[in-house]
Amino acid sequence: MIHLRSIERKRGKKGSDRFPFTVPAIRDLAPLQLTSPVTFFVGENGSGKSTLLEGIATSIGLPTVGSADSRSDATLIAQRELAGALTLTWTMRATRGFFLRAEDFFGFTRSLARMREELLAELDEIAVTFADASPCARGLRRGPIAGSLADMERRYGVDLDANSHGQSFLKLFQNRFVPGGLYLLDEPEAPLSPQSQLAFLAMVKDMVAEDSQFIIATHSPILLAFPGAEIYSFDEAPVARVPYESLEHVNLTRDFLRDPERFLRHL
């Protein structure tokens, strides 16, 4: 399902002369029509694709994995100004979903590891403090903490550090998914091997079948190949829809794999 149908700058809203309105793709933003449940933003670093994605997430108020929500995240101050200059048009406003940046994912896994250590330490302390108490009293004190630990381990695994970043990402994503949601993802390929990227695409396909919509900023030719996806390039202003076969990311990767020596001999 296509929840969010279009993104555009408000009429008469020029924005300031500060970032992010100095970025050409943001300054000259033309209306973007979203006609597929999967839309990709692609472009070189600094082209504005992640900035616009952050502005959209802030405008919607989606929860941010790893922090409270996009409207209070201290790293999104400039993007909140951009959010105020955007008009979003909906088929049906999404109330489910989340916004995920690669750096938030790594911070989230570290936070989960710390929380698990703290819960284990509390259980050890209870064992010592209530050593002479009745089993009932000890069980009542342990119950909520043990329950929280069991729920965390059920959702994310017993030992997060034993998982690769890719495994942790896929597990996190699978457990946070709710049907009918809107998911904004910034460079989700960062922790994923090529094989894990294919697994991720399979998950996206399943989620689309359950009425979810995705807007993804990426550099990955693998992710960009998702069947039927809409691709917007930020490499030139205004942002424009482009076919997969014309993407520089795709052609450069293809040419490199065909003849690595042609590129590497100049190093």
PyMOL commands that set and color helices and strands:
alter all, ss='L'
color gray80, all
select helices_A, chain A and resi 24-27+49-60+74-83+102-129+135-156+160-162+165-176+194-208+221-224+244-246+248-258+260-264
alter helices_A, ss='H'
color red, helices_A
select strands_A, chain A and resi 4-9+32-33+38-42+86-90+97-101+182-186+213-217+230-233+240-241
alter strands_A, ss='S'
color yellow, strands_A
deselect
rebuild
show_as cartoon
